[in-house]
Amino acid sequence: MINRELSSRLAAGHRRRVTQLAEAAARWGGHVPDDPGITELADLLETAANAPAPPGDPGHTARALLAGAVENLRAAARLGGLLPAITLWHLQRAIDQEHTAHQQHTVPAQRKAHDR
């Protein structure tokens, strides 16, 4: 009984995190397929991380954070279903890094718009 409950909670957490990462990839301009896999999400965020920064925006921090998120997604993809709790940790770490990257990316743009 306990194993079934734990498995259900881990599966729900996995789905929730993949949904969050799909939304993040879309926010960075990625064309997210229906029911994306972790590797597809890593590819989309990697494209965003490798995109050139707009003129006047160094963007190094955001790109470095996105690269870290991609590394965590690739680690989660390699683990597959072998270690669900560790996979969830990598997925959550990717979410945290993407969130911080998004904040780093949008704050300078908001500052520029405000200064005009």
Secondary structure by P-SEA (a helix, b strand, c coil): caaaaaaaaaaaaaaaaaaaaaaaaaaacccccccccaaaaaaaaaaaaaccccccccaaaaaaaaaaaaaaaaaaaaaccccaaaaaaaaaaaaaaaaaaaaaaaaaaaaaaaac
